[in-house]
Amino acid sequence: MPGLAGGLFAAAALAGALHHPLTPALAVLLLGSAVAWATWRPADLWFMLPALLPVANFTPWTGWWLVDESDLLILAAMGGAYLRWGLDSWGKPAAAFDRTPRSMRWVYVVLPPVLLTGVWRGLDDARGAVPWTAMLADLWAQGVYGDYDLPGNTLRVAKSMVWGLMLMPVLYRYGHAAPLRLARGMIFGLFWVCAAVVWERGIYVGALDFSDHTRITAWFWEMHVGGGAIDFYLALAVPFAWWAVWTAPRGWRWCAAGALMLLSIYAVLMTYSRGVFLSVALALIAMATLAHRFRLVAPDRSVWHRRAMACLAVVLVAEVLGVFVGGTFMPDRLGRSNKDLYHRIEHWQRGVDLLKTPSQWLLGLGVGRLPAHYGAQTPEGGLPGQMRWARNSEGRTQVWLSGPAWPGVKGELALIQRVALATGGAYRVRLRGQVQAPARLLVQLCEQHLLYAFECQVQTALVHASSDAAGRWKELQLHGPDFASTGIRSTLREGVLSISVLGANTPVRLDAVELIDPQGLQILKNPDFAQGPRYWSSIAHTNFLPWHMDNLYLELLIERGLLGLAVLAALAVGALVMAAQGVAHQKPLSLIVGISIAAALLIGVVISVIEIPRVSTMLWLLLVVSPLVRES
C-alpha cells in the first residue's frame, strides 16, 4: 500500500511538471531528482522541504494559482519516501502509523473530520444555488487557475493540512535525527530568503535606503494581494539562525552563520513590520534567558566563542539602530502604531460580524470563504476589483475585468504579466475587447518586483461602449520616462504590465492584449489568451483587507469555527508542552523548535497565514517534529 501511494504521488508530480508553462523538461528533471533523493534517503524529507519550500513558487511567470511548484515538490518528496517505505516493507507489511508518537496519534482521528467538514461547508457555500455537478464541472474546467472568491479557494487553502496529514506517517517512519535535519533545512531555506531580500533591495530600492516606503516580499508571491507571508516565515526561521551561530565551530562555519544572522535581522528590519520586530526580539531574548536558566551550553565553550558571540550581539544592535536612525520610514511606521491598531481592531470586528448563526460560530463559514464574504458584506472592505476568465460560444478565452464592487471602495485589482524591459523609448499597448458602458482603464508598465512600482510608463484611457461583439483594437501610447540602461541594477530590473479598471460597476471584456516595445516587437506571452490564463496573474493595490483577517486566530474562527480553532489550538499547545519537556531535559533543539512555534503564535495575533499554504506547511513541520525533539 505505501508503495502504491508513492507511485501515485510521484506520477502526479511528474505529470504536473510535464505541463509546466515555462520549462517542462527542467521541471521533470528536478522533480525526478527529488523523487530519487527521497527514495534513496527518505529521512531527508525533514531537510528537503524546509530548505526548498521558501523558493518553490514561480506564480508571476506561470500564472498558476490553485497549485504551484511547492505542491509538486511535496508530491515528489512524498512519492519517493512512500516508494521507499513500500520497498522496505516488501513481504512484511507494516502498520501505517506504528511509528507515530502516541502524543500525535489523535491527530489522525480528529483532524480529518474537521478538515472534511470545513471543505464541505466551503464548497457548499461557494456553489450557492448551483447544482453540485455544475460546480464540480466548473472546478475541473478551472484547472490550476482561479480566484479567491471562487470555490477553488477552498481547495487551495485546505491543501496545506492535506499535505500535513499525508506527510506525517512517512515523516515519523523515517524520523531518525529529524530535529537536526529540520534545523539544517530551515537554515538553508532562510539563506535563500535572505538572498532574495538582498537582491530585491539592492536591485529595486538600494540596500541602505531606509527612507523609501518599500517593504520586502522576497520570493513570497502569495503577497500579490497583501498579507504577511514573509513576516510569518521570518518569525519561524530566525531562531534557527541563532542556533546556527550558537552551535557553529570557530572558523569559516561560525563566520558564515554569523553573516546569516546579520542578514536575517536585516530581512526582519526591511519588512518594517512591528509584529515581526516584537516577535523576533522576544524570541531572541527568551532563547538567551532559557538557555541560561536550563544551563544549555554551547558546544564550543572557548573564550574565542564567547567573545565572538558578544561581538555579534553588538553588531546586531548597531544594525538595528542604523535602520532606525538612518532613515525616515521606520520612525513613521512606529509613529502610526496607535492609528493602525485602531483600524485593525475595526477590521477584526467586521470579520467577526460575518458569523451570524450558531452553526457558523461552531463550524465556521467554510475553508477559504473569508474573501468572498468579507468582500460582499463589508462596504469598507469590498473587493477592489474582480477578474474572471471565461470561454465564449466559439471556444475562445476572454478575461472580464471590473473595478470595485461599489463606489467608495479604494484600491484596484490589476491583470498583470511580467516582461523583460528594453531601453530607448516608450511602449505601446494594444487592446481588443468590448464594454457595455464607458469605462476608464489604467494601463501601466513599471519596473516592479511585486507590490511596489518604481519608474513607470502610464496611460489612462476612456473606452467607449461598442455594438461590435467581436471587439475592436484600441492602441494606447504609454507616457513616462525611458527605462534606464546604465548600471547593473537597471538592467536586472523586471517589468510588470498591469491593466485595471477604474470606477465601480463597469466590467470590461478583453479578448487580446499586446505590448509593443520601442523596437516595434510584441513581447507578451499568450497575448490572445489562446492558452487561457497561462502567464497572466493579478496584483492588488492599496486595499488588502478582503483577503486577510490579519489575525490567525480570528481567521481560524471565521472559516473553521470554534471547533476547528479548538482542535488546532490543542495541537499547538501540545507541541509547546513537548518542546518544554525537551528543554527541561537539556535538549537544545527543543528550545529552538519551541521558541520558533511560540514566535509564530505570537505574530499570529497580527498576521493570518492559513491562507498561504506554503508557509502553513512549514509551520506544520515544526508542530510535527515537536514529539521528537524530546529525544534529540
C-alpha positions as CSV (number, residue, x, y, z in Angstrom):
1,M,0.0,0.0,0.0
2,P,2.7,2.6,0.8
3,G,4.4,1.7,-2.5
4,L,1.2,2.2,-4.5
5,A,0.7,5.6,-2.8
6,G,4.2,6.6,-3.5
7,G,3.8,5.7,-7.2
8,L,0.7,7.8,-7.4
9,F,2.3,10.8,-5.7
10,A,5.4,10.6,-7.9
11,A,3.3,10.2,-11.1
12,A,1.2,13.2,-10.1
13,A,4.3,15.4,-9.5
14,L,5.8,14.4,-12.9
15,A,2.6,14.9,-14.7
16,G,2.3,18.4,-13.3
17,A,5.9,19.0,-14.3
18,L,5.2,18.0,-17.9
19,H,2.6,20.7,-18.0
20,H,4.8,23.4,-16.6
21,P,4.3,26.6,-18.6
22,L,8.0,27.6,-18.6
23,T,10.4,24.7,-18.6
24,P,8.7,21.4,-18.5
25,A,11.9,19.4,-19.3
26,L,13.8,21.1,-16.4
27,A,10.8,20.7,-14.1
28,V,10.7,16.9,-14.9
29,L,14.4,16.6,-14.3
30,L,14.3,18.5,-10.9
31,L,11.2,16.7,-9.6
32,G,12.5,13.3,-10.8
33,S,15.7,14.1,-8.8
34,A,13.6,14.9,-5.8
35,V,11.8,11.5,-6.1
36,A,15.1,9.7,-6.4
37,W,16.6,11.6,-3.4
38,A,13.6,10.9,-1.2
39,T,13.7,7.2,-2.3
40,W,17.4,6.9,-1.5
41,R,17.3,8.9,1.8
42,P,13.7,9.3,2.9
43,A,14.8,10.8,6.2
44,D,16.0,13.8,4.3
45,L,12.4,14.9,3.8
46,W,12.9,16.7,7.1
47,F,15.7,18.7,5.4
48,M,14.4,18.9,1.8
49,L,11.0,20.5,2.5
50,P,12.0,23.4,4.7
51,A,15.1,24.0,2.6
52,L,13.2,24.3,-0.7
53,L,9.7,25.4,0.0
54,P,10.6,29.1,0.6
55,V,11.6,29.4,-3.1
56,A,9.4,26.8,-4.7
57,N,6.9,29.1,-6.4
58,F,7.0,30.9,-9.8
59,T,3.4,32.1,-10.0
60,P,4.2,35.5,-11.5
61,W,5.7,33.8,-14.6
62,T,3.4,30.7,-14.8
63,G,0.0,32.2,-13.8
64,W,-0.7,29.1,-11.7
65,W,-2.8,29.7,-8.7
66,L,-4.6,26.6,-7.3
67,V,-1.4,24.7,-7.3
68,D,2.2,25.7,-7.8
69,E,5.7,24.3,-7.7
70,S,5.7,23.9,-3.9
71,D,2.8,21.3,-4.3
72,L,4.8,19.4,-7.0
73,L,7.8,19.4,-4.7
74,I,5.7,17.9,-1.8
75,L,4.2,15.3,-4.1
76,A,7.6,14.3,-5.4
77,A,9.1,14.1,-1.9
78,M,6.2,12.1,-0.6
79,G,6.3,9.9,-3.7
80,G,9.9,8.9,-3.2
81,A,9.6,8.4,0.6
82,Y,6.5,6.2,0.2
83,L,8.1,4.2,-2.6
84,R,11.0,3.5,-0.2
85,W,8.5,2.6,2.5
86,G,6.9,0.1,0.1
87,L,10.4,-1.4,-0.7
88,D,11.4,-1.6,2.9
89,S,8.2,-3.5,3.9
90,W,8.1,-5.8,0.8
91,G,6.8,-9.2,2.0
92,K,6.3,-7.9,5.6
93,P,3.7,-5.2,5.6
94,A,4.0,-2.7,8.4
95,A,1.2,-0.7,10.1
96,A,0.9,2.7,8.6
97,F,1.0,4.6,11.9
98,D,3.1,2.3,14.0
99,R,6.0,4.8,14.5
100,T,3.9,7.9,15.1
101,P,4.4,9.1,18.7
102,R,1.5,8.4,20.9
103,S,1.1,12.0,21.7
104,M,0.3,12.7,18.0
105,R,-1.9,9.7,17.0
106,W,-5.1,11.6,18.0
107,V,-4.4,13.9,15.0
108,Y,-5.2,11.1,12.5
109,V,-8.6,10.7,14.2
110,V,-9.6,14.2,14.9
111,L,-8.2,16.4,12.1
112,P,-9.6,14.6,9.0
113,P,-13.3,15.0,10.0
114,V,-12.6,18.7,10.9
115,L,-10.9,19.3,7.6
116,L,-13.6,17.5,5.6
117,T,-16.3,19.4,7.4
118,G,-14.6,22.7,6.6
119,V,-14.1,21.8,2.9
120,W,-17.7,20.6,2.5
121,R,-19.0,23.8,4.1
122,G,-16.7,25.9,1.9
123,L,-17.7,24.3,-1.3
124,D,-21.4,24.2,-0.4
125,D,-21.3,27.9,0.5
126,A,-19.4,28.8,-2.7
127,R,-21.8,26.9,-5.1
128,G,-24.8,28.9,-3.8
129,A,-27.8,27.7,-5.8
130,V,-25.7,26.0,-8.5
131,P,-26.0,22.1,-8.5
132,W,-23.1,20.2,-7.2
133,T,-22.4,18.7,-10.6
134,A,-22.2,22.0,-12.3
135,M,-19.9,23.4,-9.6
136,L,-17.5,20.4,-9.8
137,A,-17.5,20.7,-13.6
138,D,-16.5,24.4,-13.2
139,L,-13.7,23.4,-10.8
140,W,-12.4,20.9,-13.3
141,A,-12.5,23.4,-16.1
142,Q,-10.8,25.9,-13.9
143,G,-7.7,23.7,-13.6
144,V,-4.8,25.3,-11.8
145,Y,-6.3,28.8,-12.1
146,G,-9.0,30.6,-10.2
147,D,-9.7,33.4,-7.8
148,Y,-10.1,34.0,-4.1
149,D,-13.9,34.3,-4.1
150,L,-14.5,31.2,-6.1
151,P,-14.9,27.5,-5.0
152,G,-11.3,26.7,-5.9
153,N,-10.1,28.9,-3.0
154,T,-11.5,26.3,-0.6
155,L,-9.2,23.6,-2.1
156,R,-6.3,26.0,-2.2
157,V,-6.4,26.9,1.5
158,A,-7.2,23.3,2.6
159,K,-4.2,21.7,0.8
160,S,-1.6,22.6,3.5
161,M,-3.5,20.5,6.0
162,V,-3.9,17.7,3.5
163,W,-0.2,17.7,2.8
164,G,0.5,17.7,6.5
165,L,-1.7,14.7,7.2
166,M,-0.2,12.8,4.3
167,L,3.3,13.6,5.3
168,M,3.0,12.6,9.0
169,P,3.2,8.8,8.6
170,V,6.2,8.8,6.4
171,L,8.0,11.6,8.3
172,Y,7.6,9.6,11.5
173,R,8.6,6.4,9.9
174,Y,11.9,7.9,8.9
175,G,12.3,10.2,11.9
176,H,16.0,9.4,12.7
177,A,17.7,12.7,13.6
178,A,14.6,14.6,12.4
179,P,15.1,17.7,14.6
180,L,18.7,18.2,13.4
181,R,17.7,17.6,9.7
182,L,14.8,20.0,10.1
183,A,17.0,22.7,11.7
184,R,19.6,22.4,8.9
185,G,16.7,22.6,6.3
186,M,15.4,25.8,8.0
187,I,18.9,27.3,7.8
188,F,19.2,26.6,4.1
189,G,15.7,27.9,3.5
190,L,16.4,31.1,5.4
191,F,19.6,31.6,3.3
192,W,17.6,31.5,0.1
193,V,15.1,34.0,1.5
194,C,17.8,36.4,2.7
195,A,19.5,36.2,-0.7
196,A,16.2,37.1,-2.3
197,V,15.8,40.0,0.1
198,V,19.3,41.3,-0.6
199,W,18.6,41.0,-4.4
200,E,15.2,42.7,-4.1
201,R,16.5,45.6,-2.0
202,G,19.7,46.0,-4.0
203,I,18.2,46.0,-7.4
204,Y,15.0,47.9,-6.8
205,V,15.5,50.2,-3.8
206,G,19.1,50.3,-2.6
207,A,20.3,48.2,0.2
208,L,21.0,51.2,2.5
209,D,18.0,53.3,1.6
210,F,15.9,53.3,4.8
211,S,13.6,56.2,3.8
212,D,11.9,54.6,0.8
213,H,8.4,53.3,1.7
214,T,9.1,49.8,0.1
215,R,8.6,46.7,2.2
216,I,10.2,43.4,1.1
217,T,8.3,40.4,-0.3
218,A,11.3,38.2,-1.3
219,W,10.0,35.1,-3.1
220,F,6.6,35.0,-1.4
221,W,4.5,35.8,-4.4
222,E,1.3,35.0,-2.5
223,M,1.6,38.5,-1.2
224,H,0.3,39.9,-4.5
225,V,-2.9,40.5,-2.5
226,G,-1.1,41.6,0.6
227,G,-0.7,39.6,3.7
228,G,2.3,38.7,5.9
229,A,3.8,35.6,4.4
230,I,7.4,36.7,4.8
231,D,6.7,38.2,8.2
232,F,5.4,34.9,9.5
233,Y,8.2,32.9,7.8
234,L,10.9,35.1,9.4
235,A,9.3,34.6,12.8
236,L,9.6,30.9,12.3
237,A,13.1,30.8,10.8
238,V,15.2,33.4,12.6
239,P,15.5,31.3,15.8
240,F,17.3,28.7,13.7
241,A,19.8,31.3,12.6
242,W,20.7,32.0,16.2
243,W,21.0,28.2,16.7
244,A,23.4,28.0,13.8
245,V,25.6,30.7,15.3
246,W,25.4,29.2,18.8
247,T,26.5,25.7,17.6
248,A,28.9,26.5,14.8
249,P,32.6,25.8,15.5
250,R,35.1,28.6,15.1
251,G,36.4,29.4,11.7
252,W,34.6,29.8,8.4
253,R,31.5,28.0,9.7
254,W,31.0,30.4,12.5
255,C,31.6,33.4,10.2
256,A,29.0,32.0,7.7
257,A,26.5,31.5,10.5
258,G,27.2,35.0,11.9
259,A,26.7,36.5,8.4
260,L,23.4,34.7,8.1
261,M,22.3,36.0,11.4
262,L,23.1,39.6,10.3
263,L,21.2,39.1,7.0
264,S,18.2,37.6,8.9
265,I,17.9,40.6,11.1
266,Y,18.3,42.9,8.0
267,A,15.4,41.0,6.4
268,V,13.3,41.4,9.6
269,L,14.1,45.1,9.6
270,M,13.2,45.5,5.9
271,T,9.7,44.1,6.5
272,Y,9.1,47.3,8.5
273,S,6.6,45.1,10.4
274,R,6.1,46.0,14.0
275,G,4.8,42.5,14.7
276,V,7.9,40.8,13.3
277,F,10.2,43.2,15.3
278,L,8.4,42.3,18.5
279,S,8.1,38.6,18.0
280,V,11.8,38.2,16.9
281,A,13.1,40.4,19.7
282,L,11.2,38.5,22.3
283,A,12.2,35.2,20.7
284,L,15.9,36.0,20.9
285,I,15.6,37.3,24.5
286,A,13.7,34.2,25.5
287,M,16.3,31.9,23.9
288,A,19.1,33.6,25.8
289,T,17.2,33.6,29.1
290,L,16.0,30.0,28.9
291,A,19.4,28.7,27.7
292,H,21.0,30.3,30.8
293,R,18.1,29.1,33.0
294,F,18.4,25.4,32.0
295,R,22.2,25.5,31.5
296,L,22.2,24.8,27.8
297,V,25.8,25.4,27.0
298,A,27.3,25.9,23.5
299,P,29.3,23.0,22.0
300,D,32.3,25.4,21.8
301,R,32.9,26.8,25.3
302,S,36.1,28.6,24.4
303,V,36.9,32.2,25.2
304,W,37.0,32.9,21.5
305,H,33.4,31.7,21.0
306,R,32.1,33.8,23.9
307,R,33.9,36.9,22.6
308,A,32.6,36.2,19.1
309,M,29.0,35.9,20.3
310,A,29.4,39.2,22.3
311,C,30.8,41.0,19.2
312,L,27.9,39.6,17.1
313,A,25.4,40.9,19.6
314,V,27.0,44.4,19.5
315,V,26.9,44.4,15.7
316,L,23.2,43.3,15.7
317,V,22.3,46.2,18.0
318,A,24.2,48.6,15.7
319,E,22.4,47.2,12.7
320,V,19.0,47.8,14.3
321,L,20.0,51.3,15.4
322,G,21.3,52.1,11.9
323,V,18.0,51.3,10.3
324,F,16.1,53.3,13.0
325,V,18.2,56.5,12.8
326,G,19.4,56.1,9.2
327,G,16.0,56.8,7.5
328,T,12.5,58.1,8.0
329,F,10.3,55.1,7.2
330,M,10.9,53.2,10.4
331,P,10.1,56.2,12.7
332,D,7.0,56.9,10.5
333,R,5.8,53.3,11.0
334,L,6.2,53.4,14.7
335,G,4.5,56.8,14.9
336,R,1.4,55.4,13.2
337,S,1.1,52.4,15.6
338,N,-1.9,53.6,17.6
339,K,-3.8,54.7,14.5
340,D,-3.0,51.4,12.7
341,L,-4.1,49.4,15.7
342,Y,-7.4,51.2,15.8
343,H,-8.1,50.4,12.1
344,R,-7.0,46.8,12.6
345,I,-9.4,46.4,15.5
346,E,-12.2,47.7,13.3
347,H,-11.2,45.2,10.6
348,W,-11.3,42.3,13.2
349,Q,-14.7,43.4,14.3
350,R,-16.1,43.4,10.8
351,G,-14.7,40.0,10.3
352,V,-16.3,38.5,13.4
353,D,-19.6,40.1,12.4
354,L,-19.6,37.7,9.4
355,L,-20.6,34.9,11.8
356,K,-24.3,35.2,12.2
357,T,-25.7,31.8,13.1
358,P,-24.9,29.2,15.8
359,S,-23.7,26.7,13.1
360,Q,-21.3,29.4,11.7
361,W,-19.9,30.1,15.1
362,L,-19.4,26.3,15.7
363,L,-18.2,25.2,12.3
364,G,-17.3,28.4,10.5
365,L,-18.2,29.8,7.1
366,G,-16.1,27.2,5.4
367,V,-12.5,26.8,4.4
368,G,-11.3,29.6,2.2
369,R,-14.6,31.6,2.3
370,L,-13.4,34.7,4.1
371,P,-12.6,36.8,1.0
372,A,-16.0,36.2,-0.6
373,H,-18.0,37.0,2.5
374,Y,-15.9,40.0,3.6
375,G,-15.8,41.5,0.1
376,A,-19.6,41.1,-0.3
377,Q,-20.8,42.1,3.2
378,T,-18.5,44.9,4.4
379,P,-18.7,48.2,2.4
380,E,-15.4,49.4,3.9
381,G,-13.5,46.4,2.7
382,G,-15.1,45.5,-0.6
383,L,-13.1,43.8,-3.3
384,P,-11.2,46.5,-5.2
385,G,-11.8,44.6,-8.4
386,Q,-12.6,41.3,-10.0
387,M,-11.1,39.2,-12.7
388,R,-13.0,36.3,-14.4
389,W,-11.8,34.0,-17.2
390,A,-14.5,32.6,-19.5
391,R,-14.9,31.0,-22.9
392,N,-17.3,32.4,-25.5
393,S,-19.6,30.3,-27.7
394,E,-16.7,29.9,-30.2
395,G,-14.4,28.4,-27.5
396,R,-12.1,31.5,-27.3
397,T,-10.9,32.6,-23.9
398,Q,-11.8,36.0,-22.6
399,V,-11.0,37.9,-19.4
400,W,-13.6,40.1,-17.7
401,L,-12.1,42.9,-15.6
402,S,-14.1,45.1,-13.3
403,G,-13.4,47.8,-10.8
404,P,-14.6,48.0,-7.1
405,A,-17.8,46.3,-6.1
406,W,-19.4,49.7,-5.3
407,P,-18.3,53.4,-5.2
408,G,-16.0,54.5,-2.4
409,V,-14.0,51.2,-2.2
410,K,-10.4,52.1,-2.5
411,G,-7.7,50.3,-4.5
412,E,-7.5,48.4,-7.7
413,L,-7.1,44.9,-8.9
414,A,-4.9,44.6,-12.0
415,L,-4.4,41.9,-14.6
416,I,-0.6,41.6,-15.0
417,Q,2.2,39.9,-16.9
418,R,5.9,40.1,-16.1
419,V,8.1,41.2,-19.0
420,A,11.8,42.0,-19.8
421,L,12.3,45.7,-20.2
422,A,14.0,47.3,-23.1
423,T,15.6,50.8,-23.4
424,G,15.3,53.5,-25.9
425,G,11.8,54.9,-25.8
426,A,8.1,54.5,-25.0
427,Y,6.0,51.4,-25.2
428,R,2.6,51.0,-26.8
429,V,-0.3,48.7,-25.7
430,R,-3.0,47.4,-28.0
431,L,-6.2,46.1,-26.5
432,R,-9.1,44.3,-28.1
433,G,-12.4,43.8,-26.3
434,Q,-15.8,45.3,-25.6
435,V,-17.6,47.3,-22.9
436,Q,-21.3,47.8,-22.3
437,A,-20.8,51.3,-20.9
438,P,-18.0,53.8,-20.9
439,A,-15.1,52.6,-18.7
440,R,-11.7,54.0,-17.7
441,L,-8.7,51.8,-17.9
442,L,-5.4,52.4,-16.1
443,V,-2.5,50.8,-18.1
444,Q,1.0,50.8,-16.6
445,L,4.3,49.3,-17.4
446,C,6.6,49.6,-14.4
447,E,9.9,48.5,-13.0
448,Q,8.4,46.3,-10.3
449,H,9.3,43.3,-8.1
450,L,5.8,42.6,-6.7
451,L,3.7,45.2,-4.9
452,Y,5.7,48.4,-5.3
453,A,6.2,50.2,-8.6
454,F,9.2,52.4,-9.4
455,E,9.8,54.0,-12.8
456,C,6.6,53.7,-14.8
457,Q,5.1,54.4,-18.3
458,V,1.4,55.1,-17.8
459,Q,-1.8,55.8,-19.8
460,T,-5.3,56.3,-18.6
461,A,-7.9,55.7,-21.3
462,L,-11.6,56.1,-21.7
463,V,-13.1,53.1,-23.5
464,H,-16.5,53.8,-25.1
465,A,-19.3,51.3,-25.5
466,S,-19.4,49.5,-28.8
467,S,-22.0,47.3,-30.6
468,D,-19.2,45.3,-32.2
469,A,-19.4,42.0,-30.5
470,A,-16.1,40.9,-31.9
471,G,-14.3,43.7,-30.2
472,R,-12.1,46.4,-31.7
473,W,-8.4,47.1,-31.3
474,K,-7.5,50.2,-29.3
475,E,-4.0,51.4,-29.2
476,L,-2.6,53.3,-26.2
477,Q,0.7,55.2,-26.2
478,L,2.3,55.0,-22.7
479,H,3.9,58.1,-21.3
480,G,6.7,58.3,-18.8
481,P,10.5,58.2,-18.5
482,D,12.5,55.8,-20.6
483,F,13.7,52.8,-18.6
484,A,17.3,53.3,-17.6
485,S,20.1,51.4,-19.3
486,T,23.0,52.5,-17.2
487,G,24.4,50.2,-14.4
488,I,23.8,46.7,-13.5
489,R,20.8,47.4,-11.3
490,S,18.7,48.9,-14.1
491,T,19.5,46.0,-16.5
492,L,18.4,43.4,-13.9
493,R,15.0,45.0,-13.0
494,E,12.0,43.3,-14.4
495,G,8.9,45.0,-15.7
496,V,5.2,44.4,-15.0
497,L,2.4,45.3,-17.3
498,S,-0.8,45.9,-15.4
499,I,-4.3,46.7,-16.6
500,S,-7.0,47.7,-14.1
501,V,-10.5,49.2,-14.3
502,L,-11.2,52.5,-12.5
503,G,-14.7,53.1,-11.3
504,A,-17.4,50.7,-9.9
505,N,-19.8,48.6,-11.9
506,T,-18.0,48.9,-15.3
507,P,-17.0,45.4,-16.4
508,V,-14.6,45.3,-19.4
509,R,-14.1,42.3,-21.7
510,L,-10.6,41.8,-23.0
511,D,-10.1,39.4,-25.9
512,A,-6.4,40.2,-26.5
513,V,-3.6,42.4,-25.2
514,E,-0.3,43.3,-26.9
515,L,2.7,45.2,-25.6
516,I,4.9,46.8,-28.3
517,D,8.4,47.6,-27.2
518,P,10.4,50.6,-28.5
519,Q,11.8,48.4,-31.3
520,G,8.2,47.6,-32.5
521,L,8.2,44.0,-31.2
522,Q,5.2,42.4,-29.4
523,I,6.7,40.9,-26.3
524,L,3.8,39.4,-24.3
525,K,3.3,35.7,-23.9
526,N,-0.2,34.3,-24.7
527,P,-1.5,37.7,-25.8
528,D,-4.7,36.4,-27.3
529,F,-5.5,34.2,-24.2
530,A,-5.5,31.1,-26.5
531,Q,-3.8,29.2,-23.6
532,G,-6.3,30.5,-21.1
533,P,-4.8,32.4,-18.1
534,R,-1.3,30.9,-18.6
535,Y,1.4,33.5,-17.9
536,W,-1.1,36.0,-16.6
537,S,-1.7,36.9,-12.9
538,S,-3.1,39.6,-10.8
539,I,-2.0,42.3,-8.2
540,A,-4.0,44.3,-5.7
541,H,-3.1,47.8,-4.9
542,T,-3.8,49.8,-1.7
543,N,-6.7,47.7,-0.5
544,F,-5.7,44.3,1.0
545,L,-8.5,43.9,3.6
546,P,-10.8,41.4,1.9
547,W,-8.2,38.7,1.6
548,H,-6.8,38.5,5.1
549,M,-8.1,38.8,8.6
550,D,-4.7,39.9,9.9
551,N,-5.2,37.6,12.9
552,L,-4.5,33.9,12.7
553,Y,-7.0,33.0,15.5
554,L,-9.9,35.1,14.1
555,E,-9.4,33.7,10.6
556,L,-9.5,30.2,12.0
557,L,-12.6,31.1,14.0
558,I,-14.3,32.7,11.0
559,E,-13.5,29.9,8.5
560,R,-13.4,26.8,10.7
561,G,-15.5,27.8,13.7
562,L,-14.9,27.3,17.4
563,L,-14.4,23.5,16.8
564,G,-11.6,24.0,14.3
565,L,-9.9,26.7,16.4
566,A,-10.0,24.5,19.5
567,V,-8.5,21.4,17.7
568,L,-5.7,23.4,16.1
569,A,-5.0,25.3,19.4
570,A,-4.8,21.9,21.1
571,L,-2.2,20.8,18.5
572,A,-0.1,23.9,19.0
573,V,-0.3,23.8,22.8
574,G,0.7,20.2,22.8
575,A,3.7,20.9,20.6
576,L,4.8,23.7,23.0
577,V,4.4,21.4,26.0
578,M,6.5,18.7,24.3
579,A,9.2,21.2,23.4
580,A,9.2,22.5,27.0
581,Q,9.8,18.9,28.2
582,G,12.8,18.6,25.9
583,V,14.2,21.9,27.3
584,A,13.8,20.6,30.8
585,H,15.9,17.6,29.7
586,Q,18.5,19.9,28.3
587,K,17.8,19.2,24.6
588,P,19.0,22.4,22.8
589,L,16.9,21.8,19.7
590,S,13.8,21.6,21.9
591,L,14.4,25.2,22.8
592,I,14.8,26.3,19.2
593,V,11.7,24.5,18.0
594,G,9.6,25.7,20.9
595,I,10.7,29.3,20.6
596,S,10.0,29.2,16.8
597,I,6.5,27.9,17.3
598,A,5.9,30.4,20.1
599,A,7.1,33.3,17.9
600,A,4.8,32.2,15.1
601,L,1.9,32.0,17.5
602,L,2.8,35.5,18.8
603,I,2.9,37.1,15.4
604,G,-0.3,35.3,14.6
605,V,-2.0,38.0,16.7
606,V,-1.5,40.5,13.9
607,I,-1.0,38.2,10.8
608,S,-3.0,35.3,9.4
609,V,-1.2,32.6,7.5
610,I,-3.7,29.7,6.9
611,E,-4.5,31.2,3.5
612,I,-0.8,30.8,2.5
613,P,-0.3,27.0,2.1
614,R,3.4,27.1,1.6
615,V,4.1,28.8,4.9
616,S,1.4,26.9,6.7
617,T,3.2,23.6,5.7
618,M,6.4,24.8,7.2
619,L,4.6,25.6,10.5
620,W,3.1,22.1,10.3
621,L,6.6,20.6,10.1
622,L,7.6,22.3,13.3
623,L,4.5,21.1,15.1
624,V,5.1,17.5,13.8
625,V,8.7,17.4,14.9
626,S,7.8,18.5,18.5
627,P,7.5,15.0,19.9
628,L,10.9,14.1,18.5
629,V,12.8,17.0,20.0
630,R,12.5,15.4,23.5
631,E,14.7,12.6,22.3
632,S,17.1,14.5,20.0
